[in-house]
Every structure is written in structure tokens, then in C-alpha cells.
Amino acid sequence: MSNTSTTKQRDPLLDLWRGLALVDMAWVHLVAYPIGVASVLALWIGEYTRFAAGAFVLISGLSVARVFGPRLAGDPAQVRESRRRLFRRALMLAVLDRLVAVAFGLIERSLSVPPAITPSYPDLFDLLTFATPGVTGGLLSLYAVLLAATPGLDWILRRRGALGALAVSAGLYALAHGGFLGSPGANWPFPVAYWQPLFVVGYVVSDRLAALRNASGRIAVWWLILVSTAFAAVFLLRNGASIGQVAFSALPALAFVKVPLSPWELAWYLASSAFVLTWSAWVWERAAWARRLLGWLTLLGRQSLLVYVAHLFVQLVLIEVLTLLEPSTTARALMLPLMALVLVAVAAAGNRARYGRGPRPSLPLRLLPPPAFLGGSVMVGTFAAVMTLQLLFGTPAAWNLAPEAAEVEVATMTDEEAGIVPAVEGDPYFSPIPWLMELGDDGYPVPFVAPDAVEAEHIESGT
């Protein structure tokens, strides 16, 4: 874990962890669309090893404590300025959450849709008014609320200590889980009261990570053993039945549910995040070759907000490619590394713009901050790429058959041939591309269990 003191210099470990979470999130979303990769690979990426949603909130707590924690006490002018910065950032994230949802909804309507499927799109007014979460699932809005609440969290931490802050967080979660704070809303994956414990844990432990190191400054062996044991135990409890090991997860008391976040799924996010963060830090600090090899992950982490927004739109282009070209299963799996490469390119462009390397846009675009300009460019580029693909390749021949023949053709095609191979969907209230999921009577996507896989309850979709 990072032992870098609070300075203006970025901590490479925080950027490394953000980069790991971004790649995990992008791949989870790709296999959850689904893109038609082998079901075993889809299950391992999308279900058994996913950690990004919880890790992002935990890392956010670490980062906010590192940047703002020391500035929320002491000089009154500094405290006021820090609060203003937090509130401005929170407002920006809330607005961005809605803009991204609307932009995604508009571009989504330009995608090619098989003739046997009737697409269902969210209402743009509902997106703007927070009536529906949209493609982000409300994740950026969650961060906005957490940032706005940071001064209050810091006040509790300074007056009641770490245990007091954790107790307040646990009490709020218990009230929400017990139904005393009302229904969280089935179609919103990230209710604040359920997810704030991850942020609070990150905030509280941020300046206590040095205790996890030995006298030589290396991560202590006891901590490596502890996080590894905890991860193995929770992994088996959560996924053991699906991989033929243990059947504890069949017990109702051990329900691993993301929406709303159950205590056991919360434990999974804590254990998996601690495992990934600890071991990645261990490798990073001990091997120069690893730092060279993983350096591209830190680039993603430095531009995490831009990359997060970009990956939502890059997926649309990849989905259009798969829909129109109907490639083999192997070619579909190549979409995973391709996604990572595209995101690295986006992060590199963001890095150049942020630090003044490379040409600057002309006025009035120069008035926009670099992330906003680049994010808008990604959105426009996505629409242009989708239109170009449709002009170059047209629609598959099977779509142009007579209505009767088309119905027979679609009905007799395998899932893989149709390019719509469902993955196990554990969050039935979120589907970025609605026509890729079968809708039930209530209008929500119906979870699908792959025929050659043991039933699994939860695939992360929506970050």
C-alpha cells in the first residue's frame, strides 16, 4: 500500500489502482452486453473476478483523504477553499452524469438493430431529471454526493476518531439495509447509503497505510497473508457453488446481491479490492520490469474520469462492429484487448492536453477544460464511427430477407451466429443496450443463464 506523503506529486500506486479498476470495469461491461465471448471467459471476467465498482469507491476515499483531508482543518480560509473545491467538483460530476447519460441515449439510437428485435430506449427527459439512471447507473452522482459529504465525514473523523466514523457509516448502512431509509429504487444500482461504507473505509485508512509495512518499508507479510486468506474465503463463499467447490452461497444468509448492496457483496468488494490493491502494490514496488510493463495502467489512472466516460462510448463502436460483421468467437474475444488499447490512446491524448504537450484547440473550444473537450470529441467520434461502419458494411444479408424468411432465419440461427450471445446478468435493472436483453412483463431485462454454465446470480453491469 502507498506510503507516499501528502504532496502535490501524484502517487503512482493510486494511478495504478485506478487503471486496474478501469480495465476491469471496461471488460466487465463488454462481456455483460454481451459481445459473444466464450461463456467460461464471460463468467470469470464478469462474475467471479470483478471488483471495479467497489474498488473505485474505496480508491476515491483514499484519494480524497490524501488531497483534501489535511486542508479541511486549520486555517479557516484554506478550509473554506477546500470545501468550495469539493462542492464544485461534486456539482460537475452530477451534471456530467446526466450529460453522459443523455449523449449515450442519443447515440444509442443510431446503432444497427436486428429486424426481429424491437429496441427500447430511455426517455431523455427522465434522464435529465434523474428519473432514470442511464448508462452510468448514477455512479458519478454517487461520487458527487460523497464529495459533498466529505467535510462532514472529516469533522466526525477528527472528533470521534476512526472507530467513530466507521460506526456512523455502519449505522447508516444498517438503517438502509433494514429498510428504515425507504426503498433505494430498484433501477438505481448505487444508492448512497449502501455504498458509502467503501468510501468511508478508504478515507479512514488513507493515513494509516504505513502500519501495513514492516521496518524496511515493504508491505508486511502478515498483511499479505491476511488479505489473501480473506479473499480466498469470500471468493469460495460467493462463487464456490458455481465452480463446483462449496455450496455455502446457496444459503439465504449468504446472498451476494449488488442491487441493493447486500452485506456479503459489500464484504466481497472490500476483500477483492484489498487483495488486488495489496498484491499489485507488492509487485510494483519490487520489480522494475513490472513498473515498465504496467506503466500504461498508471496512464489510465491519471486520466480516470476521461477514460471512464470514454469507455462507455467506445463500447458502442465495438458493439456496432460485432453486430454488422458477426465475427467468430475468437475475434469477439479480441475486443477485450482492443478496448484496453483504445482507452490507453484516449488517456495519452488526455495527458498531452492536460500538461500542454501537443496542439491546443482554437477558440471558443479553448475555453473548455481539456477533459471536456476530449470527452466531447470521443462522443462525436463515436457517432461518426458508427455511421461510417454502417456506410462501409451495410446490414448483414440475413436482415434483408423477406419478412417470413427473416423470421425463420433468425429463429434457426444460433446465439453465436446471431451475434447476441447472452451472458449471465445479475443486475436485471440495467441494460446499456436494451435490445440485447429479453424484456419481461415489468419492462426490465430478464436474467439469462448460459446453458453450459452453472447458474450464477450476479454479473456486474453498469459500473
RACORRA-V741341 format. One record per residue. N is the residue number from 1. RES is the residue in one letter. PHI is phi in degrees with one decimal (999 if undefined). OMEGA is omega in whole degrees, -180 to 180 (none if undefined). Layout:
N_RES_PHI_OMEGA + N_RES_PHI_OMEGA
//
This chain:
1_M_999_-171 + 2_S_-71.4_175 + 3_N_-117.2_180 + 4_T_-69.5_179 + 5_S_-72.4_-178 + 6_T_-73.6_178 + 7_T_-139.6_177 + 8_K_-75.4_-180 + 9_Q_-75.9_-179 + 10_R_-69.7_176 + 11_D_-90.3_-178 + 12_P_-62.5_180 + 13_L_-69.7_176 + 14_L_-62.5_178 + 15_D_-67.3_177 + 16_L_-61.0_-178 + 17_W_-66.3_176 + 18_R_-62.3_179 + 19_G_-62.4_177 + 20_L_-59.9_-179 + 21_A_-66.5_180 + 22_L_-65.1_179 + 23_V_-65.1_179 + 24_D_-60.5_-179 + 25_M_-63.7_-179 + 26_A_-61.5_-179 + 27_W_-70.0_177 + 28_V_-59.6_-179 + 29_H_-66.5_179 + 30_L_-64.1_-178 + 31_V_-73.5_179 + 32_A_-86.4_-179 + 33_Y_-60.6_5 + 34_P_-103.4_-179 + 35_I_-103.9_174 + 36_G_94.6_175 + 37_V_-74.2_179 + 38_A_-54.0_-174 + 39_S_-60.8_179 + 40_V_-63.8_178 + 41_L_-63.6_180 + 42_A_-62.0_-180 + 43_L_-68.0_-179 + 44_W_-68.9_179 + 45_I_-74.9_-171 + 46_G_-85.8_-174 + 47_E_-129.0_-168 + 48_Y_-75.3_-175 + 49_T_-121.7_-178 + 50_R_-71.4_-179 + 51_F_-146.8_-165 + 52_A_-61.8_-174 + 53_A_-58.2_179 + 54_G_-69.7_-179 + 55_A_-63.9_179 + 56_F_-60.2_-180 + 57_V_-67.2_178 + 58_L_-63.2_180 + 59_I_-64.8_177 + 60_S_-60.6_176 + 61_G_-61.4_177 + 62_L_-59.9_-176 + 63_S_-67.7_-179 + 64_V_-63.5_178 + 65_A_-63.7_-180 + 66_R_-65.7_-175 + 67_V_-85.5_-171 + 68_F_-103.8_-176 + 69_G_-50.6_-179 + 70_P_-66.2_-175 + 71_R_-96.7_-179 + 72_L_-96.6_176 + 73_A_-147.3_178 + 74_G_100.0_-176 + 75_D_-58.0_-177 + 76_P_-58.0_180 + 77_A_-63.6_179 + 78_Q_-66.9_178 + 79_V_-62.3_-180 + 80_R_-62.8_179 + 81_E_-65.0_179 + 82_S_-65.2_178 + 83_R_-63.5_178 + 84_R_-61.3_179 + 85_R_-63.0_178 + 86_L_-64.1_-179 + 87_F_-68.7_177 + 88_R_-63.1_179 + 89_R_-64.8_179 + 90_A_-62.7_179 + 91_L_-63.1_179 + 92_M_-60.8_-179 + 93_L_-66.9_179 + 94_A_-63.9_178 + 95_V_-65.7_180 + 96_L_-61.3_179 + 97_D_-56.7_-179 + 98_R_-74.5_180 + 99_L_-62.4_179 + 100_V_-64.8_-180 + 101_A_-61.6_-180 + 102_V_-69.7_180 + 103_A_-60.9_178 + 104_F_-62.3_-180 + 105_G_-61.6_179 + 106_L_-70.3_-179 + 107_I_-69.0_-180 + 108_E_-57.3_-178 + 109_R_-70.0_180 + 110_S_-90.4_-179 + 111_L_-68.9_175 + 112_S_-73.2_-178 + 113_V_-125.0_178 + 114_P_-53.9_-175 + 115_P_-64.6_-179 + 116_A_-81.7_-175 + 117_I_-120.6_176 + 118_T_-100.8_-177 + 119_P_-70.1_177 + 120_S_-129.8_-175 + 121_Y_-114.8_178 + 122_P_-70.0_177 + 123_D_-75.6_-176 + 124_L_-64.9_178 + 125_F_-64.9_177 + 126_D_-62.5_178 + 127_L_-65.2_-178 + 128_L_-64.7_-177 + 129_T_-97.0_178 + 130_F_63.8_176 + 131_A_-74.5_175 + 132_T_-131.5_-173 + 133_P_-75.8_-176 + 134_G_77.5_-171 + 135_V_-65.4_-179 + 136_T_-75.3_-174 + 137_G_69.3_-177 + 138_G_81.6_-177 + 139_L_-64.5_180 + 140_L_-67.2_176 + 141_S_-66.6_175 + 142_L_-59.6_179 + 143_Y_-61.3_180 + 144_A_-60.5_180 + 145_V_-64.8_-179 + 146_L_-65.0_177 + 147_L_-64.9_180 + 148_A_-63.6_-179 + 149_A_-87.5_-176 + 150_T_-58.5_178 + 151_P_-57.4_177 + 152_G_-65.9_177 + 153_L_-61.6_-179 + 154_D_-64.8_178 + 155_W_-61.0_179 + 156_I_-64.3_-179 + 157_L_-61.9_-178 + 158_R_-73.7_-176 + 159_R_-99.9_-178 + 160_R_-119.1_177 + 161_G_79.0_-177 + 162_A_-61.7_-178 + 163_L_-64.5_179 + 164_G_-65.4_179 + 165_A_-64.5_179 + 166_L_-65.9_179 + 167_A_-66.4_178 + 168_V_-62.8_179 + 169_S_-62.4_180 + 170_A_-62.9_179 + 171_G_-64.4_178 + 172_L_-64.8_178 + 173_Y_-64.1_-180 + 174_A_-62.3_178 + 175_L_-62.3_180 + 176_A_-66.4_-178 + 177_H_-65.9_178 + 178_G_-81.6_178 + 179_G_84.4_-177 + 180_F_-83.1_179 + 181_L_-108.4_-179 + 182_G_86.0_180 + 183_S_-72.4_-179 + 184_P_-72.9_-176 + 185_G_90.7_-172 + 186_A_-62.8_-176 + 187_N_-93.5_176 + 188_W_-109.4_-174 + 189_P_-70.9_-171 + 190_F_-126.1_175 + 191_P_-62.4_-173 + 192_V_-59.7_-176 + 193_A_-61.7_-179 + 194_Y_-80.5_-173 + 195_W_-99.3_-178 + 196_Q_-62.3_178 + 197_P_-59.0_179 + 198_L_-65.2_178 + 199_F_-65.1_-178 + 200_V_-64.1_178 + 201_V_-59.5_178 + 202_G_-60.9_-179 + 203_Y_-65.7_-176 + 204_V_-70.3_-174 + 205_V_-86.7_-173 + 206_S_-54.3_-178 + 207_D_-93.1_179 + 208_R_-115.9_-177 + 209_L_-70.0_179 + 210_A_-61.6_180 + 211_A_-67.6_-179 + 212_L_-88.9_-179 + 213_R_-112.1_178 + 214_N_-88.2_-175 + 215_A_-63.8_-179 + 216_S_-86.3_178 + 217_G_89.0_179 + 218_R_-93.0_179 + 219_I_-60.2_-175 + 220_A_-67.5_-180 + 221_V_-62.7_-178 + 222_W_-61.8_179 + 223_W_-72.4_176 + 224_L_-59.4_180 + 225_I_-66.6_-178 + 226_L_-64.0_-177 + 227_V_-68.2_179 + 228_S_-69.0_179 + 229_T_-66.2_179 + 230_A_-62.8_180 + 231_F_-63.9_-179 + 232_A_-61.1_-178 + 233_A_-66.1_-179 + 234_V_-68.5_178 + 235_F_-59.6_-180 + 236_L_-69.0_178 + 237_L_-63.2_-175 + 238_R_-83.3_-171 + 239_N_-119.1_-174 + 240_G_-57.5_-179 + 241_A_-63.1_-178 + 242_S_-72.0_-179 + 243_I_-107.1_173 + 244_G_77.3_-178 + 245_Q_-103.3_-179 + 246_V_-134.2_-176 + 247_A_-116.8_-178 + 248_F_-61.8_-176 + 249_S_-66.4_178 + 250_A_-76.0_-179 + 251_L_-74.3_-179 + 252_P_-57.3_-178 + 253_A_-67.2_-179 + 254_L_-107.4_-179 + 255_A_-71.6_176 + 256_F_-99.2_-175 + 257_V_-124.4_-179 + 258_K_-86.5_-175 + 259_V_-123.4_-11 + 260_P_-75.8_-171 + 261_L_-63.5_-180 + 262_S_-81.8_179 + 263_P_-57.7_-179 + 264_W_-72.4_176 + 265_E_-69.4_174 + 266_L_-61.7_177 + 267_A_-62.7_178 + 268_W_-62.2_-180 + 269_Y_-64.8_178 + 270_L_-65.3_-177 + 271_A_-68.1_-178 + 272_S_-68.1_178 + 273_S_-65.2_179 + 274_A_-60.5_180 + 275_F_-63.9_-177 + 276_V_-65.5_-178 + 277_L_-65.5_-178 + 278_T_-66.6_-176 + 279_W_-71.4_176 + 280_S_-65.7_176 + 281_A_-66.5_179 + 282_W_-61.7_179 + 283_V_-66.5_-177 + 284_W_-58.9_-174 + 285_E_-82.3_-175 + 286_R_-106.9_-173 + 287_A_-131.3_178 + 288_A_-65.3_180 + 289_W_-64.0_179 + 290_A_-68.1_179 + 291_R_-65.2_177 + 292_R_-68.7_-177 + 293_L_-68.9_-175 + 294_L_-96.5_-178 + 295_G_-58.9_180 + 296_W_-65.6_177 + 297_L_-68.6_178 + 298_T_-66.7_176 + 299_L_-63.1_175 + 300_L_-60.7_-178 + 301_G_-65.2_179 + 302_R_-67.9_180 + 303_Q_-117.9_-169 + 304_S_-62.7_-178 + 305_L_-67.0_178 + 306_L_-60.2_-178 + 307_V_-67.0_178 + 308_Y_-60.2_180 + 309_V_-63.5_-177 + 310_A_-62.5_-174 + 311_H_-64.9_178 + 312_L_-63.7_-177 + 313_F_-87.3_177 + 314_V_-59.6_178 + 315_Q_-58.8_180 + 316_L_-62.5_179 + 317_V_-65.2_180 + 318_L_-64.8_177 + 319_I_-62.6_179 + 320_E_-64.8_177 + 321_V_-58.8_-178 + 322_L_-67.4_-179 + 323_T_-67.5_-175 + 324_L_-81.9_-175 + 325_L_-92.5_179 + 326_E_47.6_-177 + 327_P_-76.4_180 + 328_S_-73.5_179 + 329_T_-61.0_179 + 330_T_-62.5_180 + 331_A_-63.7_178 + 332_R_-64.6_179 + 333_A_-64.2_179 + 334_L_-67.9_176 + 335_M_-63.6_-179 + 336_L_-66.7_177 + 337_P_-65.1_178 + 338_L_-62.3_176 + 339_M_-57.7_-180 + 340_A_-61.4_-180 + 341_L_-64.4_180 + 342_V_-63.7_-180 + 343_L_-66.8_176 + 344_V_-63.3_178 + 345_A_-62.8_178 + 346_V_-63.3_180 + 347_A_-64.6_178 + 348_A_-63.0_177 + 349_A_-64.1_178 + 350_G_-64.0_180 + 351_N_-66.0_178 + 352_R_-64.4_-180 + 353_A_-68.7_-176 + 354_R_-69.0_-176 + 355_Y_-103.7_171 + 356_G_77.0_179 + 357_R_-99.8_-179 + 358_G_114.1_-177 + 359_P_-65.9_178 + 360_R_-96.0_178 + 361_P_-67.5_179 + 362_S_-81.9_176 + 363_L_-64.5_3 + 364_P_-86.6_-178 + 365_L_-64.2_-180 + 366_R_-66.6_179 + 367_L_-71.8_179 + 368_L_-80.0_173 + 369_P_-64.2_-177 + 370_P_-51.0_180 + 371_P_-61.2_180 + 372_A_-67.1_179 + 373_F_-64.2_-178 + 374_L_-69.7_178 + 375_G_-62.0_176 + 376_G_-63.0_178 + 377_S_-64.1_178 + 378_V_-63.8_-180 + 379_M_-63.5_179 + 380_V_-63.4_179 + 381_G_-62.8_178 + 382_T_-63.2_179 + 383_F_-62.6_179 + 384_A_-63.8_-180 + 385_A_-65.3_179 + 386_V_-63.2_179 + 387_M_-64.1_179 + 388_T_-64.6_179 + 389_L_-60.5_-180 + 390_Q_-67.6_178 + 391_L_-70.0_-176 + 392_L_-75.1_-170 + 393_F_-111.4_-178 + 394_G_64.7_179 + 395_T_-94.9_178 + 396_P_-55.3_-176 + 397_A_-57.2_-178 + 398_A_-62.8_-178 + 399_W_-77.0_-175 + 400_N_-98.4_178 + 401_L_-72.5_174 + 402_A_-59.8_-176 + 403_P_-51.5_-179 + 404_E_-65.7_-180 + 405_A_-66.7_-180 + 406_A_-62.9_180 + 407_E_-62.4_179 + 408_V_-65.6_-177 + 409_E_-62.9_-180 + 410_V_-64.3_-177 + 411_A_-67.9_-176 + 412_T_-94.6_178 + 413_M_-72.1_174 + 414_T_-75.2_179 + 415_D_-58.4_-178 + 416_E_-66.0_180 + 417_E_-65.7_180 + 418_A_-75.3_-180 + 419_G_76.1_-178 + 420_I_-131.7_-178 + 421_V_-86.4_-176 + 422_P_-69.9_172 + 423_A_-106.7_177 + 424_V_-66.9_-173 + 425_E_-113.3_-175 + 426_G_-99.1_175 + 427_D_-112.0_-171 + 428_P_-70.5_-177 + 429_Y_-103.7_-179 + 430_F_-142.1_177 + 431_S_-144.1_-177 + 432_P_-56.0_177 + 433_I_-114.1_-170 + 434_P_-56.5_-175 + 435_W_-75.2_176 + 436_L_-85.9_-179 + 437_M_-123.8_175 + 438_E_-72.2_-179 + 439_L_-95.8_178 + 440_G_-88.4_-178 + 441_D_-63.9_-179 + 442_D_-86.0_178 + 443_G_88.9_180 + 444_Y_-97.6_179 + 445_P_-60.4_179 + 446_V_-90.5_178 + 447_P_-58.5_-179 + 448_F_-120.9_178 + 449_V_-106.4_-180 + 450_A_-58.1_-174 + 451_P_-64.5_-177 + 452_D_-104.5_180 + 453_A_-130.1_175 + 454_V_-66.6_-176 + 455_E_-58.0_176 + 456_A_-122.5_-171 + 457_E_-83.9_-165 + 458_H_-135.7_169 + 459_I_-113.5_-179 + 460_E_-71.9_174 + 461_S_-140.3_-180 + 462_G_103.5_-175 + 463_T_67.5_none
//
